[in-house]
Amino acid sequence: MSDVIRRIERWEKKYSPAQAKATLDLLQESMRQRYEAITIEMVAMEAKVRQVLNAQGVHTTNYVPYLSYGRQLWKLVRQKQITGESFDIASEVLS
């Protein structure tokens, strides 16, 4: 039982809400900047998807799954850096 108590005591010493807040306060501005940049990219991608859908005459009620598909493809390119033939294969798997 003393091991459990010791572990709890060590965790309580390492963690405190004030310490977590201080860490997040230090990171907040860079986190905000990254979020803003990514959001701008994603909105631009969604606008392109909407342009394609409009050109093809897709009804707006069907936009949600196409936008979701677009986001998945965007994530593959952006986070996983998949391009070329691998991207083509992945896009077929997702569809």
N, C-alpha and C positions, 0 to 999 in steps of 0.2 A: 504494500500500500504506500510506503514511503516514496517509491519510485513515481507513482502517479501524482502524489502531492508535489514532489520535486519538479516534475515536468510542468505541472500547472503553474507553480511559482516562477519557473524560468520563462514560461510563455508570458505571464503577466508582466514580468520585468522587461521583456523584449518589445511587447506591444502596448501601445497606448493610443487612444483616439487623438490626443494632441500631437503625437509623433507622426501618425498617419496624415493628419491635416497639414502639418509642416512640410512633409514630403510632397504632398499633392500641391501645396501652394507654390513650391519651387518648380514643379513641372507644369503648372496650369497654362502658362503662356505658350510654351512650345506645343502642348497638347492642343490648345485652341487653334494655333496656326496650322498644324497638320490636319486637324478636322476641317478647317475652313478650305484648305487646298483640295482635300479629297472630295468635299461636298461640291465644290465648283466643278471638278472633273466629272463627278457622277451626274450632276445636273446637265452638263454639256452632252454626255453620252445619252442620257434619257431624251434630250431634245432631238438628237440624231435618230434615235429609235422612233420617236413620234413622227419625224419627217418621213421616214421610210414607210411607216404604217399609213400615214395620210396619203402618200403617193400611191400606195397599193389599195386604197379604199377600205381599209380595215375599220370596222365600227369601233367607236370609242369604248364600248362595253367590253371589248376584247383586249384592251390595252394592258390590263394588269398582268396577265401571264407573259405577254411579250416583253414588258418592262422588267419583269422578274428574270426572264431568260437573258435579257440584255445585261442585267446586273451580274448574273452568274458568269457570263462571258467576260465582262469587264474585270471581274475579280480574278479570273484565270490569267488574263493578260497582265494585270497590275501587280497582283501579289505573288503569283506563281511564275510569272514571266514566261508563259507558254505562248509560242508563236508558230507560224508556218504550218506544216502538215500536222504536227501534234495538236495545234489549236483547232484545225479542221476536224480532226478525229474527236476531240473533246466536245466541240460544238454539236457534232452528230449524236454523241452519246447523251448530251443534255437535252436534245430535242425529242 
